[in-house]
């Protein structure tokens, strides 16, 4: 009976400690990471959009130069 109560008390203390750790340490850390991840995702999408626009401009410039070269050969 005494050993059973000791195991029960030990399990309760371990479970309570684990739950407290999850609530007070892991959950706030998870929220902080989620905010940073969303910020990083937004920055990445902005960078991709900017790069797409730069590539479009470069391709337009190349196309214009090729048209000028083709007109000059005729």
Residue frames as a rotation matrix with the C-alpha (Angstrom) as fourth column:
UNK 1
0.568 0.823 0.000 0.00
0.823 -0.568 0.000 0.00
0.000 0.000 -1.000 0.00
UNK 2
0.496 -0.468 -0.731 2.80
0.121 -0.797 0.592 2.41
-0.860 -0.382 -0.338 0.89
UNK 3
-0.601 -0.749 0.277 4.71
0.338 0.076 0.938 1.57
-0.724 0.658 0.208 -2.30
UNK 4
-0.161 0.649 0.744 1.57
0.984 0.047 0.172 2.08
0.077 0.760 -0.646 -4.39
UNK 5
0.813 0.441 -0.380 1.01
0.505 -0.859 0.083 5.51
-0.290 -0.259 -0.921 -2.85
UNK 6
0.045 -0.895 -0.445 4.65
0.072 -0.441 0.895 6.36
-0.996 -0.072 0.045 -3.49
UNK 7
-0.679 -0.243 0.692 4.30
0.658 0.216 0.721 5.45
-0.325 0.946 0.013 -7.16
UNK 8
0.296 0.883 0.363 1.06
0.946 -0.323 0.015 7.40
0.130 0.339 -0.932 -7.43
UNK 9
0.728 -0.077 -0.682 2.59
0.257 -0.891 0.375 10.47
-0.636 -0.448 -0.628 -5.83
UNK 10
-0.365 -0.930 -0.043 5.69
0.185 -0.118 0.976 10.18
-0.912 0.348 0.215 -8.03
UNK 11
-0.464 0.272 0.843 3.57
0.885 0.181 0.428 9.87
-0.037 0.945 -0.325 -11.18
UNK 12
0.653 0.753 -0.083 1.49
0.754 -0.656 -0.016 12.88
-0.067 -0.052 -0.996 -10.12
UNK 13
0.423 -0.576 -0.700 4.59
0.067 -0.750 0.658 15.01
-0.904 -0.325 -0.278 -9.50
UNK 14
-0.640 -0.687 0.344 6.19
0.360 0.128 0.924 13.99
-0.679 0.716 0.165 -12.81
UNK 15
-0.169 0.675 0.718 2.94
0.980 0.040 0.194 14.57
0.102 0.736 -0.669 -14.74
UNK 16
0.777 0.463 -0.427 2.37
0.545 -0.834 0.088 17.95
-0.315 -0.301 -0.900 -13.11
UNK 17
0.022 -0.864 -0.502 5.94
0.056 -0.500 0.864 19.00
-0.998 -0.047 0.037 -13.82
UNK 18
-0.692 -0.266 0.671 5.65
0.622 0.250 0.742 17.96
-0.365 0.931 -0.008 -17.45
UNK 19
0.245 0.874 0.421 2.36
0.957 -0.286 0.037 19.79
0.152 0.394 -0.906 -17.89
UNK 20
0.696 -0.052 -0.716 3.73
0.295 -0.889 0.351 22.92
-0.655 -0.456 -0.603 -16.23
UNK 21
-0.404 -0.911 -0.076 6.77
0.195 -0.167 0.967 22.84
-0.894 0.376 0.245 -18.51
UNK 22
-0.505 0.276 0.818 4.56
0.863 0.188 0.469 22.53
-0.025 0.943 -0.333 -21.58
UNK 23
0.553 0.832 0.031 2.25
0.831 -0.554 0.049 25.35
0.058 -0.001 -0.998 -20.50
UNK 24
0.835 -0.164 -0.525 4.81
0.122 -0.875 0.468 27.85
-0.537 -0.455 -0.711 -19.26
UNK 25
-0.162 -0.967 -0.197 7.83
-0.182 -0.167 0.969 27.12
-0.970 0.192 -0.149 -21.50
UNK 26
-0.693 -0.215 0.688 6.97
0.515 0.519 0.682 25.28
-0.503 0.827 -0.249 -24.69
UNK 27
0.260 0.888 0.379 3.69
0.936 -0.135 -0.325 27.00
-0.237 0.439 -0.867 -25.58
UNK 28
0.733 -0.017 -0.681 5.04
-0.024 -1.000 -0.002 30.60
-0.680 0.018 -0.733 -25.41
UNK 29
-0.375 -0.924 -0.071 8.13
-0.228 0.017 0.973 29.47
-0.898 0.382 -0.217 -27.29
UNK 30
-0.431 0.322 0.843 5.91
0.801 0.567 0.193 27.88
-0.416 0.758 -0.502 -29.95
UNK 31
0.679 0.727 -0.099 3.93
0.627 -0.645 -0.437 31.13
-0.382 0.235 -0.894 -30.32
UNK 32
0.366 -0.639 -0.677 7.15
-0.338 -0.769 0.543 33.12
-0.867 0.030 -0.497 -30.70
UNK 33
-0.655 -0.630 0.417 8.44
0.103 0.472 0.875 30.73
-0.749 0.616 -0.244 -33.35
UNK 34
-0.016 0.741 0.671 5.15
0.929 0.259 -0.263 30.88
-0.369 0.620 -0.693 -35.24
UNK 35
0.797 0.271 -0.539 5.28
0.155 -0.956 -0.250 34.68
-0.583 0.116 -0.804 -35.39
UNK 36
-0.069 -0.920 -0.386 8.87
-0.480 -0.309 0.821 34.58
-0.874 0.242 -0.420 -36.64
UNK 37
-0.600 -0.109 0.792 8.00
0.487 0.736 0.470 31.90
-0.635 0.668 -0.389 -39.22
UNK 38
0.448 0.840 0.308 5.08
0.811 -0.236 -0.535 33.95
-0.377 0.489 -0.786 -40.55
UNK 39
0.647 -0.306 -0.698 7.32
-0.271 -0.948 0.164 37.01
-0.712 0.083 -0.697 -40.79
UNK 40
-0.458 -0.879 0.131 9.96
-0.257 0.272 0.927 35.00
-0.851 0.392 -0.350 -42.64
UNK 41
-0.272 0.456 0.847 7.34
0.808 0.587 -0.056 33.59
-0.523 0.669 -0.528 -45.01
UNK 42
0.778 0.592 -0.211 6.05
0.420 -0.740 -0.525 37.09
-0.467 0.320 -0.824 -45.80
UNK 43
0.282 -0.772 -0.570 9.59
-0.534 -0.620 0.575 38.35
-0.797 0.142 -0.587 -46.46
UNK 44
-0.602 -0.510 0.615 10.29
0.142 0.690 0.710 35.36
-0.786 0.515 -0.342 -48.69
UNK 45
0.176 0.759 0.626 7.14
0.886 0.155 -0.437 35.93
-0.430 0.632 -0.645 -50.73
UNK 46
0.825 0.074 -0.561 8.04
-0.044 -0.980 -0.194 39.62
-0.564 0.185 -0.805 -51.12
UNK 47
-0.157 -0.971 -0.181 11.55
-0.470 -0.088 0.879 38.70
-0.869 0.223 -0.442 -52.25
UNK 48
-0.483 0.033 0.875 10.20
0.584 0.757 0.293 36.21
-0.652 0.653 -0.385 -54.80
UNK 49
0.615 0.772 0.162 7.80
0.680 -0.416 -0.604 38.81
-0.399 0.482 -0.780 -56.16
UNK 50
0.599 -0.478 -0.643 10.61
-0.405 -0.873 0.272 41.36
-0.691 0.098 -0.716 -56.45
UNK 51
-0.481 -0.829 0.285 12.86
-0.188 0.415 0.890 38.86
-0.856 0.375 -0.356 -58.22
UNK 52
-0.075 0.555 0.829 10.06
0.835 0.490 -0.252 37.95
-0.546 0.673 -0.500 -60.62
UNK 53
0.871 0.413 -0.266 9.62
0.251 -0.840 -0.482 41.62
-0.422 0.353 -0.835 -61.49
UNK 54
0.167 -0.900 -0.404 13.37
-0.563 -0.423 0.710 42.07
-0.809 0.109 -0.577 -61.98
UNK 55
-0.570 -0.368 0.734 13.49
0.277 0.755 0.594 39.04
-0.773 0.542 -0.329 -64.30
UNK 56
0.403 0.786 0.469 10.52
0.797 -0.049 -0.601 40.37
-0.450 0.616 -0.647 -66.29
UNK 57
0.803 -0.147 -0.577 12.28
-0.237 -0.968 -0.084 43.70
-0.546 0.205 -0.812 -66.73
UNK 58
-0.256 -0.966 0.033 15.50
-0.431 0.144 0.891 41.98
-0.865 0.214 -0.453 -67.81
UNK 59
-0.381 0.179 0.907 13.64
0.660 0.740 0.131 39.81
-0.647 0.649 -0.400 -70.32
UNK 60
0.748 0.663 -0.005 11.82
0.502 -0.572 -0.649 42.84
-0.433 0.483 -0.761 -71.70
UNK 61
0.475 -0.663 -0.579 15.13
-0.552 -0.736 0.390 44.65
-0.685 0.134 -0.716 -72.12
UNK 62
-0.544 -0.672 0.502 16.69
-0.057 0.627 0.777 41.63
-0.837 0.394 -0.379 -73.86
UNK 63
0.064 0.667 0.743 13.68
0.832 0.375 -0.409 41.33
-0.551 0.644 -0.531 -76.17
UNK 64
0.873 0.237 -0.426 13.92
0.043 -0.908 -0.417 45.04
-0.486 0.346 -0.803 -77.09
UNK 65
0.036 -0.945 -0.324 17.63
-0.630 -0.273 0.727 44.73
-0.776 0.178 -0.606 -77.83
UNK 66
-0.542 -0.189 0.819 17.05
0.356 0.831 0.427 41.65
-0.761 0.523 -0.383 -79.99
UNK 67
0.510 0.785 0.352 14.31
0.719 -0.165 -0.675 43.46
-0.472 0.597 -0.649 -81.94
UNK 68
0.710 -0.331 -0.622 16.67
-0.406 -0.913 0.022 46.39
-0.575 0.237 -0.783 -82.52
UNK 69
-0.392 -0.902 0.181 19.40
-0.384 0.339 0.859 44.01
-0.836 0.267 -0.479 -83.74
UNK 70
-0.264 0.376 0.888 16.97
0.710 0.699 -0.085 42.24
-0.653 0.608 -0.451 -86.07
UNK 71
0.812 0.570 -0.129 15.76
0.364 -0.666 -0.651 45.57
-0.457 0.481 -0.748 -87.52
UNK 72
0.380 -0.752 -0.538 19.36
-0.601 -0.643 0.475 46.69
-0.703 0.143 -0.696 -88.08
UNK 73
-0.539 -0.595 0.596 20.17
0.006 0.705 0.710 43.55
-0.842 0.386 -0.376 -90.10
UNK 74
0.211 0.725 0.656 17.28
0.736 0.323 -0.594 44.03
-0.643 0.608 -0.465 -92.51
